[in-house]
Amino acid sequence: MKASDLNFADDVEHFAPGEFPGDALNHTDANLILALDELRDMLGAPILPSPVLAGWYRTSGSKGSRHYAVGRLSDAGDVFPDCNIVHALLTAMRQRAWGGIGVYLDTTGPNGQPWPMFHLDLRPGEQVLWMRLPGNRYVYPQSSAAAREEFTRRLAEVA
């Protein structure tokens, strides 16, 4: 079901359709919005949807991207938690819905200032965690002790 088919007044407590850019809800899986709504409730703090349309769906690029929405709905979204990033990450990791959690430290928030962003997706299987740093460099904390140390150090720097 498309997110645009949700009855936001009844089904979604913490978001309104106008918070999502353009026609994003027409190309996004409703389960993603429902999981974000649950995360917002668990977090006890606002979550701001990315104002960038490609943060919700794409019709070009990698077909393996969870944002890709040709012949299927996107099941990924980019959001800006408005709270301590460590608290937000630990809360997201507790939620079973997320198959992919990316922490992006090279992003600008809706306020125009540097702001850590989450990529969250509903991929099946074991949860994957990563961090993107300036220079389009990715760190996967599960890959080595050095990567885990860098991940936690960088996270602490922005917390």
PyMOL CGO cylinders between C-alpha atoms (Angstrom):
from pymol import cmd
from pymol.cgo import CYLINDER

trace = [
    CYLINDER, 0.00, 0.00, 0.00, 1.25, 3.48, -0.85, 0.3, 1, 1, 1, 1, 1, 1,
    CYLINDER, 1.25, 3.48, -0.85, 1.81, 5.92, 1.98, 0.3, 1, 1, 1, 1, 1, 1,
    CYLINDER, 1.81, 5.92, 1.98, -0.55, 8.34, 0.22, 0.3, 1, 1, 1, 1, 1, 1,
    CYLINDER, -0.55, 8.34, 0.22, -3.34, 5.80, 0.85, 0.3, 1, 1, 1, 1, 1, 1,
    CYLINDER, -3.34, 5.80, 0.85, -2.92, 6.12, 4.62, 0.3, 1, 1, 1, 1, 1, 1,
    CYLINDER, -2.92, 6.12, 4.62, -5.57, 8.02, 6.53, 0.3, 1, 1, 1, 1, 1, 1,
    CYLINDER, -5.57, 8.02, 6.53, -3.13, 10.30, 8.35, 0.3, 1, 1, 1, 1, 1, 1,
    CYLINDER, -3.13, 10.30, 8.35, -5.85, 11.60, 10.67, 0.3, 1, 1, 1, 1, 1, 1,
    CYLINDER, -5.85, 11.60, 10.67, -6.53, 8.08, 12.00, 0.3, 1, 1, 1, 1, 1, 1,
    CYLINDER, -6.53, 8.08, 12.00, -3.42, 6.00, 11.24, 0.3, 1, 1, 1, 1, 1, 1,
    CYLINDER, -3.42, 6.00, 11.24, -0.50, 8.39, 11.78, 0.3, 1, 1, 1, 1, 1, 1,
    CYLINDER, -0.50, 8.39, 11.78, -0.10, 10.31, 15.02, 0.3, 1, 1, 1, 1, 1, 1,
    CYLINDER, -0.10, 10.31, 15.02, 3.14, 12.26, 14.56, 0.3, 1, 1, 1, 1, 1, 1,
    CYLINDER, 3.14, 12.26, 14.56, 3.33, 13.20, 10.87, 0.3, 1, 1, 1, 1, 1, 1,
    CYLINDER, 3.33, 13.20, 10.87, 1.21, 15.10, 8.38, 0.3, 1, 1, 1, 1, 1, 1,
    CYLINDER, 1.21, 15.10, 8.38, 1.29, 14.60, 4.61, 0.3, 1, 1, 1, 1, 1, 1,
    CYLINDER, 1.29, 14.60, 4.61, 2.59, 18.14, 4.11, 0.3, 1, 1, 1, 1, 1, 1,
    CYLINDER, 2.59, 18.14, 4.11, 5.85, 17.26, 5.91, 0.3, 1, 1, 1, 1, 1, 1,
    CYLINDER, 5.85, 17.26, 5.91, 6.92, 15.05, 2.99, 0.3, 1, 1, 1, 1, 1, 1,
    CYLINDER, 6.92, 15.05, 2.99, 8.25, 16.63, -0.20, 0.3, 1, 1, 1, 1, 1, 1,
    CYLINDER, 8.25, 16.63, -0.20, 6.38, 16.64, -3.50, 0.3, 1, 1, 1, 1, 1, 1,
    CYLINDER, 6.38, 16.64, -3.50, 4.74, 13.35, -4.42, 0.3, 1, 1, 1, 1, 1, 1,
    CYLINDER, 4.74, 13.35, -4.42, 6.96, 11.25, -2.12, 0.3, 1, 1, 1, 1, 1, 1,
    CYLINDER, 6.96, 11.25, -2.12, 4.02, 9.55, -0.43, 0.3, 1, 1, 1, 1, 1, 1,
    CYLINDER, 4.02, 9.55, -0.43, 2.79, 8.23, -3.81, 0.3, 1, 1, 1, 1, 1, 1,
    CYLINDER, 2.79, 8.23, -3.81, 6.04, 6.25, -4.19, 0.3, 1, 1, 1, 1, 1, 1,
    CYLINDER, 6.04, 6.25, -4.19, 6.69, 5.23, -0.58, 0.3, 1, 1, 1, 1, 1, 1,
    CYLINDER, 6.69, 5.23, -0.58, 5.52, 2.11, 1.24, 0.3, 1, 1, 1, 1, 1, 1,
    CYLINDER, 5.52, 2.11, 1.24, 2.93, 2.90, 3.91, 0.3, 1, 1, 1, 1, 1, 1,
    CYLINDER, 2.93, 2.90, 3.91, 4.71, 0.56, 6.33, 0.3, 1, 1, 1, 1, 1, 1,
    CYLINDER, 4.71, 0.56, 6.33, 7.71, 2.91, 6.30, 0.3, 1, 1, 1, 1, 1, 1,
    CYLINDER, 7.71, 2.91, 6.30, 5.58, 5.84, 7.49, 0.3, 1, 1, 1, 1, 1, 1,
    CYLINDER, 5.58, 5.84, 7.49, 3.91, 3.68, 10.13, 0.3, 1, 1, 1, 1, 1, 1,
    CYLINDER, 3.91, 3.68, 10.13, 7.31, 2.50, 11.40, 0.3, 1, 1, 1, 1, 1, 1,
    CYLINDER, 7.31, 2.50, 11.40, 8.56, 6.11, 11.50, 0.3, 1, 1, 1, 1, 1, 1,
    CYLINDER, 8.56, 6.11, 11.50, 5.47, 7.07, 13.47, 0.3, 1, 1, 1, 1, 1, 1,
    CYLINDER, 5.47, 7.07, 13.47, 6.19, 4.29, 15.98, 0.3, 1, 1, 1, 1, 1, 1,
    CYLINDER, 6.19, 4.29, 15.98, 9.84, 5.39, 16.20, 0.3, 1, 1, 1, 1, 1, 1,
    CYLINDER, 9.84, 5.39, 16.20, 8.74, 8.96, 16.89, 0.3, 1, 1, 1, 1, 1, 1,
    CYLINDER, 8.74, 8.96, 16.89, 6.53, 7.70, 19.69, 0.3, 1, 1, 1, 1, 1, 1,
    CYLINDER, 6.53, 7.70, 19.69, 9.35, 5.60, 21.20, 0.3, 1, 1, 1, 1, 1, 1,
    CYLINDER, 9.35, 5.60, 21.20, 11.83, 8.46, 20.84, 0.3, 1, 1, 1, 1, 1, 1,
    CYLINDER, 11.83, 8.46, 20.84, 9.73, 11.09, 22.58, 0.3, 1, 1, 1, 1, 1, 1,
    CYLINDER, 9.73, 11.09, 22.58, 11.23, 13.73, 20.27, 0.3, 1, 1, 1, 1, 1, 1,
    CYLINDER, 11.23, 13.73, 20.27, 10.41, 15.12, 16.84, 0.3, 1, 1, 1, 1, 1, 1,
    CYLINDER, 10.41, 15.12, 16.84, 11.64, 13.47, 13.66, 0.3, 1, 1, 1, 1, 1, 1,
    CYLINDER, 11.64, 13.47, 13.66, 11.82, 15.76, 10.64, 0.3, 1, 1, 1, 1, 1, 1,
    CYLINDER, 11.82, 15.76, 10.64, 11.41, 14.13, 7.22, 0.3, 1, 1, 1, 1, 1, 1,
    CYLINDER, 11.41, 14.13, 7.22, 14.06, 15.08, 4.70, 0.3, 1, 1, 1, 1, 1, 1,
    CYLINDER, 14.06, 15.08, 4.70, 12.80, 17.84, 2.40, 0.3, 1, 1, 1, 1, 1, 1,
    CYLINDER, 12.80, 17.84, 2.40, 14.79, 16.25, -0.46, 0.3, 1, 1, 1, 1, 1, 1,
    CYLINDER, 14.79, 16.25, -0.46, 12.60, 14.13, -2.75, 0.3, 1, 1, 1, 1, 1, 1,
    CYLINDER, 12.60, 14.13, -2.75, 15.43, 11.64, -3.42, 0.3, 1, 1, 1, 1, 1, 1,
    CYLINDER, 15.43, 11.64, -3.42, 15.49, 10.99, 0.33, 0.3, 1, 1, 1, 1, 1, 1,
    CYLINDER, 15.49, 10.99, 0.33, 12.16, 9.21, -0.21, 0.3, 1, 1, 1, 1, 1, 1,
    CYLINDER, 12.16, 9.21, -0.21, 12.23, 7.76, -3.69, 0.3, 1, 1, 1, 1, 1, 1,
    CYLINDER, 12.23, 7.76, -3.69, 14.33, 7.60, -6.84, 0.3, 1, 1, 1, 1, 1, 1,
    CYLINDER, 14.33, 7.60, -6.84, 13.56, 6.49, -10.37, 0.3, 1, 1, 1, 1, 1, 1,
    CYLINDER, 13.56, 6.49, -10.37, 17.17, 6.27, -11.52, 0.3, 1, 1, 1, 1, 1, 1,
    CYLINDER, 17.17, 6.27, -11.52, 20.43, 5.02, -10.07, 0.3, 1, 1, 1, 1, 1, 1,
    CYLINDER, 20.43, 5.02, -10.07, 21.00, 1.73, -8.33, 0.3, 1, 1, 1, 1, 1, 1,
    CYLINDER, 21.00, 1.73, -8.33, 18.12, -0.71, -8.57, 0.3, 1, 1, 1, 1, 1, 1,
    CYLINDER, 18.12, -0.71, -8.57, 19.43, -2.22, -5.33, 0.3, 1, 1, 1, 1, 1, 1,
    CYLINDER, 19.43, -2.22, -5.33, 18.78, 1.00, -3.42, 0.3, 1, 1, 1, 1, 1, 1,
    CYLINDER, 18.78, 1.00, -3.42, 15.89, 0.76, -0.97, 0.3, 1, 1, 1, 1, 1, 1,
    CYLINDER, 15.89, 0.76, -0.97, 14.91, 4.25, -2.26, 0.3, 1, 1, 1, 1, 1, 1,
    CYLINDER, 14.91, 4.25, -2.26, 14.48, 2.89, -5.81, 0.3, 1, 1, 1, 1, 1, 1,
    CYLINDER, 14.48, 2.89, -5.81, 10.81, 3.06, -6.80, 0.3, 1, 1, 1, 1, 1, 1,
    CYLINDER, 10.81, 3.06, -6.80, 10.40, 1.72, -10.33, 0.3, 1, 1, 1, 1, 1, 1,
    CYLINDER, 10.40, 1.72, -10.33, 8.07, -1.26, -10.38, 0.3, 1, 1, 1, 1, 1, 1,
    CYLINDER, 8.07, -1.26, -10.38, 7.88, -1.17, -6.58, 0.3, 1, 1, 1, 1, 1, 1,
    CYLINDER, 7.88, -1.17, -6.58, 7.44, 1.26, -3.70, 0.3, 1, 1, 1, 1, 1, 1,
    CYLINDER, 7.44, 1.26, -3.70, 10.43, 2.74, -1.91, 0.3, 1, 1, 1, 1, 1, 1,
    CYLINDER, 10.43, 2.74, -1.91, 10.81, 1.35, 1.60, 0.3, 1, 1, 1, 1, 1, 1,
    CYLINDER, 10.81, 1.35, 1.60, 13.50, 3.81, 2.69, 0.3, 1, 1, 1, 1, 1, 1,
    CYLINDER, 13.50, 3.81, 2.69, 13.38, 7.31, 4.06, 0.3, 1, 1, 1, 1, 1, 1,
    CYLINDER, 13.38, 7.31, 4.06, 15.83, 9.93, 5.28, 0.3, 1, 1, 1, 1, 1, 1,
    CYLINDER, 15.83, 9.93, 5.28, 14.98, 11.74, 8.51, 0.3, 1, 1, 1, 1, 1, 1,
    CYLINDER, 14.98, 11.74, 8.51, 16.50, 14.16, 10.98, 0.3, 1, 1, 1, 1, 1, 1,
    CYLINDER, 16.50, 14.16, 10.98, 15.90, 13.18, 14.62, 0.3, 1, 1, 1, 1, 1, 1,
    CYLINDER, 15.90, 13.18, 14.62, 15.61, 16.30, 16.78, 0.3, 1, 1, 1, 1, 1, 1,
    CYLINDER, 15.61, 16.30, 16.78, 17.36, 14.85, 19.82, 0.3, 1, 1, 1, 1, 1, 1,
    CYLINDER, 17.36, 14.85, 19.82, 20.65, 13.34, 20.91, 0.3, 1, 1, 1, 1, 1, 1,
    CYLINDER, 20.65, 13.34, 20.91, 21.82, 11.17, 18.01, 0.3, 1, 1, 1, 1, 1, 1,
    CYLINDER, 21.82, 11.17, 18.01, 23.00, 8.34, 20.29, 0.3, 1, 1, 1, 1, 1, 1,
    CYLINDER, 23.00, 8.34, 20.29, 19.57, 8.17, 21.94, 0.3, 1, 1, 1, 1, 1, 1,
    CYLINDER, 19.57, 8.17, 21.94, 17.94, 8.18, 18.48, 0.3, 1, 1, 1, 1, 1, 1,
    CYLINDER, 17.94, 8.18, 18.48, 20.22, 5.41, 17.19, 0.3, 1, 1, 1, 1, 1, 1,
    CYLINDER, 20.22, 5.41, 17.19, 19.74, 3.15, 20.21, 0.3, 1, 1, 1, 1, 1, 1,
    CYLINDER, 19.74, 3.15, 20.21, 15.98, 3.66, 20.00, 0.3, 1, 1, 1, 1, 1, 1,
    CYLINDER, 15.98, 3.66, 20.00, 15.91, 2.88, 16.26, 0.3, 1, 1, 1, 1, 1, 1,
    CYLINDER, 15.91, 2.88, 16.26, 18.00, -0.25, 16.83, 0.3, 1, 1, 1, 1, 1, 1,
    CYLINDER, 18.00, -0.25, 16.83, 15.40, -1.52, 19.33, 0.3, 1, 1, 1, 1, 1, 1,
    CYLINDER, 15.40, -1.52, 19.33, 12.67, -1.27, 16.71, 0.3, 1, 1, 1, 1, 1, 1,
    CYLINDER, 12.67, -1.27, 16.71, 12.42, -4.50, 14.70, 0.3, 1, 1, 1, 1, 1, 1,
    CYLINDER, 12.42, -4.50, 14.70, 11.10, -2.79, 11.57, 0.3, 1, 1, 1, 1, 1, 1,
    CYLINDER, 11.10, -2.79, 11.57, 14.47, -1.38, 10.50, 0.3, 1, 1, 1, 1, 1, 1,
    CYLINDER, 14.47, -1.38, 10.50, 16.61, -3.63, 8.35, 0.3, 1, 1, 1, 1, 1, 1,
    CYLINDER, 16.61, -3.63, 8.35, 18.95, -0.80, 7.45, 0.3, 1, 1, 1, 1, 1, 1,
    CYLINDER, 18.95, -0.80, 7.45, 20.06, 2.08, 9.67, 0.3, 1, 1, 1, 1, 1, 1,
    CYLINDER, 20.06, 2.08, 9.67, 22.53, 4.57, 8.28, 0.3, 1, 1, 1, 1, 1, 1,
    CYLINDER, 22.53, 4.57, 8.28, 23.84, 7.52, 10.28, 0.3, 1, 1, 1, 1, 1, 1,
    CYLINDER, 23.84, 7.52, 10.28, 24.96, 10.31, 7.93, 0.3, 1, 1, 1, 1, 1, 1,
    CYLINDER, 24.96, 10.31, 7.93, 27.30, 12.89, 9.42, 0.3, 1, 1, 1, 1, 1, 1,
    CYLINDER, 27.30, 12.89, 9.42, 27.78, 14.90, 6.23, 0.3, 1, 1, 1, 1, 1, 1,
    CYLINDER, 27.78, 14.90, 6.23, 24.27, 16.29, 5.88, 0.3, 1, 1, 1, 1, 1, 1,
    CYLINDER, 24.27, 16.29, 5.88, 22.54, 19.60, 6.27, 0.3, 1, 1, 1, 1, 1, 1,
    CYLINDER, 22.54, 19.60, 6.27, 19.23, 19.65, 8.10, 0.3, 1, 1, 1, 1, 1, 1,
    CYLINDER, 19.23, 19.65, 8.10, 16.00, 21.42, 7.24, 0.3, 1, 1, 1, 1, 1, 1,
    CYLINDER, 16.00, 21.42, 7.24, 17.34, 24.40, 9.21, 0.3, 1, 1, 1, 1, 1, 1,
    CYLINDER, 17.34, 24.40, 9.21, 20.28, 24.79, 6.78, 0.3, 1, 1, 1, 1, 1, 1,
    CYLINDER, 20.28, 24.79, 6.78, 22.82, 23.81, 9.44, 0.3, 1, 1, 1, 1, 1, 1,
    CYLINDER, 22.82, 23.81, 9.44, 24.91, 20.61, 9.76, 0.3, 1, 1, 1, 1, 1, 1,
    CYLINDER, 24.91, 20.61, 9.76, 22.66, 17.96, 11.28, 0.3, 1, 1, 1, 1, 1, 1,
    CYLINDER, 22.66, 17.96, 11.28, 23.09, 14.17, 11.52, 0.3, 1, 1, 1, 1, 1, 1,
    CYLINDER, 23.09, 14.17, 11.52, 20.58, 12.32, 9.36, 0.3, 1, 1, 1, 1, 1, 1,
    CYLINDER, 20.58, 12.32, 9.36, 19.24, 8.78, 9.49, 0.3, 1, 1, 1, 1, 1, 1,
    CYLINDER, 19.24, 8.78, 9.49, 18.58, 6.60, 6.49, 0.3, 1, 1, 1, 1, 1, 1,
    CYLINDER, 18.58, 6.60, 6.49, 16.03, 4.03, 7.65, 0.3, 1, 1, 1, 1, 1, 1,
    CYLINDER, 16.03, 4.03, 7.65, 14.73, 1.17, 5.54, 0.3, 1, 1, 1, 1, 1, 1,
    CYLINDER, 14.73, 1.17, 5.54, 12.60, -1.94, 5.82, 0.3, 1, 1, 1, 1, 1, 1,
    CYLINDER, 12.60, -1.94, 5.82, 14.98, -4.40, 4.11, 0.3, 1, 1, 1, 1, 1, 1,
    CYLINDER, 14.98, -4.40, 4.11, 14.42, -7.99, 5.18, 0.3, 1, 1, 1, 1, 1, 1,
    CYLINDER, 14.42, -7.99, 5.18, 16.98, -10.04, 7.03, 0.3, 1, 1, 1, 1, 1, 1,
    CYLINDER, 16.98, -10.04, 7.03, 19.63, -9.13, 9.56, 0.3, 1, 1, 1, 1, 1, 1,
    CYLINDER, 19.63, -9.13, 9.56, 19.87, -5.46, 10.51, 0.3, 1, 1, 1, 1, 1, 1,
    CYLINDER, 19.87, -5.46, 10.51, 22.67, -3.56, 8.76, 0.3, 1, 1, 1, 1, 1, 1,
    CYLINDER, 22.67, -3.56, 8.76, 24.25, -0.51, 10.41, 0.3, 1, 1, 1, 1, 1, 1,
    CYLINDER, 24.25, -0.51, 10.41, 26.58, 2.02, 8.82, 0.3, 1, 1, 1, 1, 1, 1,
    CYLINDER, 26.58, 2.02, 8.82, 27.80, 5.60, 9.02, 0.3, 1, 1, 1, 1, 1, 1,
    CYLINDER, 27.80, 5.60, 9.02, 28.60, 7.96, 6.18, 0.3, 1, 1, 1, 1, 1, 1,
    CYLINDER, 28.60, 7.96, 6.18, 31.33, 10.51, 6.80, 0.3, 1, 1, 1, 1, 1, 1,
    CYLINDER, 31.33, 10.51, 6.80, 32.36, 13.58, 4.80, 0.3, 1, 1, 1, 1, 1, 1,
    CYLINDER, 32.36, 13.58, 4.80, 34.01, 12.61, 1.54, 0.3, 1, 1, 1, 1, 1, 1,
    CYLINDER, 34.01, 12.61, 1.54, 31.36, 9.92, 0.93, 0.3, 1, 1, 1, 1, 1, 1,
    CYLINDER, 31.36, 9.92, 0.93, 33.25, 7.47, 3.16, 0.3, 1, 1, 1, 1, 1, 1,
    CYLINDER, 33.25, 7.47, 3.16, 31.30, 4.66, 4.78, 0.3, 1, 1, 1, 1, 1, 1,
    CYLINDER, 31.30, 4.66, 4.78, 32.07, 2.93, 8.08, 0.3, 1, 1, 1, 1, 1, 1,
    CYLINDER, 32.07, 2.93, 8.08, 30.47, -0.41, 8.97, 0.3, 1, 1, 1, 1, 1, 1,
    CYLINDER, 30.47, -0.41, 8.97, 30.98, -0.97, 12.73, 0.3, 1, 1, 1, 1, 1, 1,
    CYLINDER, 30.98, -0.97, 12.73, 30.35, -4.69, 12.48, 0.3, 1, 1, 1, 1, 1, 1,
    CYLINDER, 30.35, -4.69, 12.48, 33.26, -5.15, 10.05, 0.3, 1, 1, 1, 1, 1, 1,
    CYLINDER, 33.26, -5.15, 10.05, 36.21, -4.72, 12.46, 0.3, 1, 1, 1, 1, 1, 1,
    CYLINDER, 36.21, -4.72, 12.46, 37.28, -3.43, 15.87, 0.3, 1, 1, 1, 1, 1, 1,
    CYLINDER, 37.28, -3.43, 15.87, 38.85, -0.36, 14.21, 0.3, 1, 1, 1, 1, 1, 1,
    CYLINDER, 38.85, -0.36, 14.21, 35.61, 0.43, 12.36, 0.3, 1, 1, 1, 1, 1, 1,
    CYLINDER, 35.61, 0.43, 12.36, 33.59, -0.03, 15.58, 0.3, 1, 1, 1, 1, 1, 1,
    CYLINDER, 33.59, -0.03, 15.58, 35.95, 2.35, 17.42, 0.3, 1, 1, 1, 1, 1, 1,
    CYLINDER, 35.95, 2.35, 17.42, 35.69, 4.97, 14.68, 0.3, 1, 1, 1, 1, 1, 1,
    CYLINDER, 35.69, 4.97, 14.68, 31.92, 4.62, 14.54, 0.3, 1, 1, 1, 1, 1, 1,
    CYLINDER, 31.92, 4.62, 14.54, 31.50, 5.17, 18.29, 0.3, 1, 1, 1, 1, 1, 1,
    CYLINDER, 31.50, 5.17, 18.29, 34.08, 7.98, 18.37, 0.3, 1, 1, 1, 1, 1, 1,
    CYLINDER, 34.08, 7.98, 18.37, 32.43, 9.87, 15.50, 0.3, 1, 1, 1, 1, 1, 1,
    CYLINDER, 32.43, 9.87, 15.50, 29.00, 9.35, 17.02, 0.3, 1, 1, 1, 1, 1, 1,
    CYLINDER, 29.00, 9.35, 17.02, 30.20, 10.73, 20.37, 0.3, 1, 1, 1, 1, 1, 1,
    CYLINDER, 30.20, 10.73, 20.37, 31.61, 13.80, 18.61, 0.3, 1, 1, 1, 1, 1, 1,
    CYLINDER, 31.61, 13.80, 18.61, 28.18, 14.81, 17.32, 0.3, 1, 1, 1, 1, 1, 1,
    CYLINDER, 28.18, 14.81, 17.32, 26.10, 13.67, 20.32, 0.3, 1, 1, 1, 1, 1, 1,
]
cmd.load_cgo(trace, "trace")
